[in-house]
Amino acid sequence: QTLHQQLFETTTYNELQINNIISDLLQLGYQFLSTLHFESKEALAKNFVMEELLDREQTNLAKKVSRSFSQKLQKSSYKNYEHHQNEYRYHDKMVRFHLSTKMRSSDEYLQQQNDSFDLYYLSNKLRMACDMSNRNSTTSGQYKCHFLDDLIPYYEANFLEYQHHPSLTVYYRILKLIKERKEEEYQFLKKYIPQQLTHFPKGELRIIYVYLQNYCVYHINSGRSHYYKELRDLYDVLLREEIIFKNGYLRQWTYKNIVTVGLRLSDYEWTEKIIQQYKDKLEPEERDNAVAYNLAALHSARKRYKPALQQLHNVEFTDTSYHVGAKIIQIKSYYELGETDALYALIEAFKKYILRNKKLVPYHKK
């Protein structure tokens, strides 16, 4: 009502007017985000400029833009599916340019248009096949990746032609890893991907490394605890190359998972280094809580039970995960310190918390 009075200089409140302004502002916000994203896609912008110039039969200007478009693609280090899509767009516009000049000679761009589209389709199809296969195996999904039974034999039969394209190699081998769970595929990817880091944007690399992490977790859940070392090796790469950071920050749960891996390996020096080195990479509003909890977990693993209990005083139970984890550390500490009364009192309180907590799924409660 105060805002309405300031805007319209009247004491008569009209909710519809306010709602209309809020709606218009929201649409402008969406438009801003769209423009922001578009401005980061320079190749896409060149594509649309060429398309508009060709529609207006401005062939001389289109030719000038095509040169900068080509240079942009050549300078790009990325060789992922999106790069192949941009190559296709460039060649597509050059085919149109060639036709607009009424030339009757052979058009080299037509073949390049076809080839770049094949690379885009194959790389993106394999990428989606990995996502679908992974979800089918982890969430009991029923996804169907059409034409895959034809594409895989085609790719394998033409391997020599495609072996120098990282996006095809990475997703083909990941697909085999998901379907066959063979160690040789994992070891190949573990060595190959760090050699191709410049060819993929970091957002895509995060997803690629999730597949390798899932493979390790699968073996850990099957009782092969030595795969914790493999997970630590993957995290080392993700941290060193700053792949794991999103918008410059490390998520508190990722931070906790990395610490947990170090504790499982009893590599306390590495774990403490991780806690201290990357604490400033946590979101400011999550930082103190995450650091306090993980330091408590480290003290507990080192059998420093009193410092662990003291550290837990600094943890705010903002999330069920922290609450449950903290109580488990407390119970272990009271047991080891022989503080029987505190131990049994906490066990009873913890039982009630677990039974009454609706956010905990049955598996976690058990």
C-alpha positions in Angstrom: 0.0 0.0 0.0 2.9 2.3 0.8 4.4 1.5 -2.6 1.1 2.2 -4.4 0.8 5.6 -2.7 4.4 6.5 -3.8 3.8 5.4 -7.4 0.3 6.8 -8.0 0.1 9.6 -5.4 -3.2 8.5 -4.1 -4.5 7.0 -0.9 -6.9 4.7 -2.7 -5.2 1.3 -3.0 -5.7 -0.6 -6.2 -4.2 -4.1 -6.0 -4.6 -4.8 -9.7 -2.3 -1.8 -10.6 0.4 -3.2 -8.3 0.0 -6.7 -9.7 0.3 -5.4 -13.2 3.5 -3.6 -12.4 5.0 -6.6 -10.6 4.1 -8.8 -13.6 5.7 -6.3 -16.1 8.9 -6.2 -13.9 9.0 -9.9 -13.8 8.8 -10.1 -17.7 11.6 -7.6 -17.9 13.6 -9.7 -15.5 13.1 -12.7 -17.8 14.1 -10.7 -20.8 17.2 -9.5 -19.1 18.3 -13.0 -18.2 17.6 -14.1 -21.8 19.7 -11.2 -23.2 22.5 -11.9 -20.7 22.7 -15.5 -21.8 22.5 -14.6 -25.5 25.4 -12.1 -25.2 27.6 -14.9 -23.8 26.9 -17.0 -26.9 28.9 -15.0 -29.5 28.8 -17.7 -32.2 25.0 -17.9 -31.9 24.8 -14.1 -32.2 26.9 -14.3 -35.4 24.6 -16.9 -36.8 21.5 -14.7 -36.3 23.2 -11.7 -37.7 24.1 -13.6 -40.9 20.6 -15.0 -41.1 19.1 -11.5 -41.0 21.6 -10.1 -43.5 20.9 -12.9 -46.0 17.2 -12.5 -45.6 17.7 -8.8 -46.5 20.0 -9.9 -49.5 23.0 -8.0 -47.9 25.5 -10.4 -49.3 28.6 -8.2 -48.9 27.9 -7.5 -45.3 27.0 -11.2 -44.7 30.4 -12.1 -46.2 32.2 -9.8 -43.7 30.3 -11.3 -40.8 31.0 -14.8 -42.0 34.8 -14.2 -41.7 34.5 -13.1 -38.1 32.1 -16.1 -37.5 34.7 -18.5 -38.9 37.5 -16.9 -36.8 35.4 -17.2 -33.7 34.9 -21.0 -34.3 38.6 -21.5 -35.1 39.8 -19.7 -31.9 37.4 -21.7 -29.7 39.1 -24.5 -27.8 35.8 -26.3 -27.2 35.2 -29.4 -29.1 31.9 -30.4 -27.4 28.5 -31.0 -29.0 27.6 -27.3 -28.8 30.7 -26.4 -30.8 29.7 -28.9 -33.5 26.3 -27.3 -33.5 27.8 -23.9 -34.1 30.0 -25.3 -36.9 26.8 -26.6 -38.5 25.1 -23.2 -38.2 28.1 -21.5 -39.8 28.2 -24.0 -42.8 24.4 -23.7 -43.1 24.7 -20.0 -43.5 27.6 -20.3 -46.0 25.4 -22.7 -48.1 22.7 -20.0 -48.2 25.4 -17.3 -49.0 26.7 -19.4 -51.9 23.1 -19.8 -53.3 22.4 -16.1 -52.9 25.4 -15.2 -55.1 23.8 -17.3 -57.9 27.0 -19.3 -58.4 26.7 -22.6 -60.3 30.0 -24.0 -59.2 30.4 -26.8 -56.7 29.6 -25.8 -53.1 32.2 -27.2 -50.6 30.0 -25.9 -47.7 27.2 -28.3 -48.4 29.4 -31.3 -47.5 30.8 -29.5 -44.5 27.3 -28.7 -43.4 26.4 -32.3 -43.6 29.6 -33.5 -41.7 29.3 -30.9 -38.9 25.6 -31.8 -38.4 26.6 -35.5 -38.2 29.2 -34.6 -35.5 26.6 -32.6 -33.6 24.0 -35.3 -33.8 26.3 -38.1 -32.8 27.9 -36.3 -29.9 24.6 -35.0 -28.5 22.9 -38.3 -29.1 25.7 -40.2 -27.1 25.5 -37.5 -24.4 21.7 -38.0 -24.0 22.2 -41.8 -24.2 24.5 -41.6 -21.2 22.0 -39.5 -19.2 19.1 -41.9 -20.0 21.1 -45.0 -19.3 22.4 -43.6 -16.0 18.9 -42.7 -14.9 17.5 -46.1 -16.0 20.1 -47.8 -13.7 19.8 -45.4 -10.7 16.2 -44.4 -10.6 14.4 -47.3 -12.3 13.6 -45.0 -15.2 12.0 -46.2 -18.5 13.8 -43.9 -20.9 14.3 -45.1 -24.5 17.1 -43.7 -26.6 15.9 -44.2 -30.2 18.3 -45.3 -33.0 21.1 -46.1 -30.5 21.2 -49.7 -31.7 22.1 -48.4 -35.2 24.3 -45.5 -34.1 26.7 -47.5 -31.9 27.6 -50.1 -34.7 28.0 -47.2 -37.1 30.3 -45.3 -34.8 32.4 -48.4 -34.1 32.7 -49.2 -37.8 33.8 -45.7 -38.5 36.0 -45.3 -35.4 39.1 -44.1 -37.4 37.1 -41.2 -38.8 35.8 -40.1 -35.4 38.6 -41.0 -33.0 40.0 -37.4 -32.9 36.7 -35.9 -31.7 36.8 -35.8 -27.8 33.0 -35.4 -27.4 32.4 -38.6 -29.2 35.1 -40.5 -27.5 34.2 -39.4 -24.0 30.4 -40.1 -24.2 30.9 -43.4 -26.1 33.2 -44.7 -23.4 31.0 -43.3 -20.6 28.0 -45.1 -22.2 30.1 -48.4 -22.1 31.1 -47.7 -18.5 27.4 -47.3 -17.4 26.2 -50.4 -19.3 29.1 -52.8 -18.8 30.8 -51.4 -15.6 34.2 -52.5 -16.9 37.3 -51.3 -15.0 39.2 -50.7 -18.3 36.6 -48.1 -19.4 36.9 -46.3 -16.1 40.7 -46.3 -16.2 40.7 -45.1 -19.8 38.4 -42.2 -18.9 40.3 -41.3 -15.8 43.4 -40.7 -17.9 41.8 -39.4 -21.0 39.4 -36.7 -19.6 42.2 -34.6 -17.9 43.9 -34.4 -21.3 40.7 -32.9 -22.8 39.7 -30.3 -20.2 40.1 -27.4 -22.5 37.7 -29.0 -25.0 34.7 -28.9 -22.6 33.0 -26.1 -20.6 33.3 -26.6 -16.9 29.5 -27.1 -16.4 29.7 -30.1 -18.8 32.9 -31.4 -17.2 31.1 -31.5 -13.8 28.5 -33.8 -15.3 31.1 -35.9 -17.0 32.9 -36.4 -13.7 29.7 -37.4 -12.0 29.6 -40.5 -14.1 33.0 -41.5 -12.9 32.1 -40.7 -9.3 28.9 -42.9 -9.7 31.1 -45.7 -10.9 33.2 -45.5 -7.7 30.2 -45.2 -5.4 28.7 -48.3 -7.1 31.8 -50.3 -6.1 32.0 -48.8 -2.6 28.3 -49.8 -2.0 29.3 -53.3 -3.2 31.9 -53.5 -0.5 35.0 -52.5 -2.5 36.2 -49.8 -0.1 39.5 -49.2 -2.0 37.4 -47.1 -4.5 37.4 -44.4 -1.9 41.0 -43.7 -3.1 39.7 -43.4 -6.7 37.1 -40.9 -5.5 39.8 -38.9 -3.8 41.8 -38.8 -7.0 38.8 -37.5 -8.9 38.1 -34.9 -6.3 41.8 -33.8 -6.5 41.3 -33.1 -10.3 37.9 -31.4 -9.8 39.4 -29.1 -7.1 42.7 -28.4 -8.8 41.1 -27.5 -12.1 38.2 -25.6 -10.3 35.6 -27.7 -12.2 33.6 -28.5 -9.1 32.9 -24.8 -8.3 29.6 -23.4 -9.4 29.4 -19.6 -9.8 32.7 -19.5 -8.0 31.5 -21.4 -4.9 31.8 -25.0 -3.6 28.5 -26.4 -2.3 28.5 -27.3 1.4 27.3 -30.9 0.7 30.1 -31.4 -1.9 32.5 -30.1 0.7 31.1 -32.5 3.2 31.3 -35.4 0.7 35.0 -34.7 0.0 35.8 -34.6 3.7 33.9 -37.9 4.2 36.1 -39.5 1.5 39.2 -38.4 3.3 38.0 -39.7 6.7 37.1 -43.1 5.2 40.7 -43.3 3.9 42.0 -42.2 7.4 44.0 -39.6 5.4 43.6 -36.9 8.1 46.3 -34.6 6.8 44.7 -34.4 3.3 41.3 -33.9 4.9 42.4 -31.1 7.2 44.1 -29.4 4.2 40.9 -29.6 2.2 38.8 -28.2 5.1 41.1 -25.2 5.5 42.1 -24.6 1.9 38.6 -24.5 0.5 36.6 -23.0 3.3 36.6 -19.6 1.7 35.1 -21.1 -1.4 31.9 -22.0 0.5 28.9 -19.7 0.2 29.3 -17.0 3.0 26.0 -17.9 4.7 26.9 -21.6 4.8 30.6 -21.3 5.6 30.8 -21.2 9.4 28.4 -24.1 9.8 30.0 -26.3 7.2 33.5 -25.7 8.5 32.5 -26.3 12.2 30.7 -29.6 11.4 33.5 -31.0 9.2 36.2 -30.1 11.8 34.1 -31.9 14.4 34.0 -35.0 12.1 37.7 -34.8 11.6 38.4 -34.5 15.4 36.1 -37.5 16.0 37.9 -39.6 13.3 41.2 -38.8 15.0 39.7 -39.9 18.3 39.9 -36.4 19.7 36.5 -36.7 21.3 36.4 -33.7 23.6 37.5 -31.2 20.8 34.9 -32.9 18.6 32.1 -32.2 21.2 33.3 -28.7 21.7 33.3 -28.0 17.9 29.7 -29.2 17.6 28.6 -26.3 19.8 29.3 -24.1 16.8 27.1 -26.1 14.5 23.5 -24.8 13.8 21.2 -27.6 12.9 19.9 -25.9 9.7 19.6 -29.2 7.9 18.6 -32.8 8.8 21.9 -34.0 7.5 23.9 -31.9 10.0 21.5 -32.7 12.8 21.8 -36.5 12.3 25.6 -36.4 11.6 26.2 -34.3 14.7 24.2 -36.6 17.0 26.1 -39.7 15.7 29.4 -37.9 16.5 28.1 -37.1 19.9 27.0 -40.6 20.6 30.3 -42.1 19.6 32.2 -39.5 21.6 30.1 -40.1 24.8 30.6 -43.8 24.4 34.4 -43.6 23.9 34.7 -41.1 26.8 32.7 -43.4 29.1 30.0 -40.7 29.8 27.2 -43.2 30.3 24.4 -41.0 31.6 24.9 -38.5 28.7 25.1 -41.4 26.2 21.8 -43.0 27.2 20.0 -39.7 27.4 21.2 -38.7 24.0 20.3 -42.2 22.5 16.7 -41.8 23.8 16.4 -38.3 22.5 17.9 -39.3 19.1 15.5 -42.2 18.8 12.5 -39.9 19.2 14.0 -37.4 16.7 14.4 -40.1 14.1 10.9 -41.5 14.6 9.2 -38.1 14.5 11.2 -36.6 11.7 9.1 -36.6 8.5 11.9 -35.4 6.3 13.9 -38.6 6.8 13.1 -41.4 4.4 12.5 -44.9 5.8 15.9 -46.1 4.5 17.8 -43.4 6.4 15.7 -43.9 9.5 16.6 -47.6 9.5 
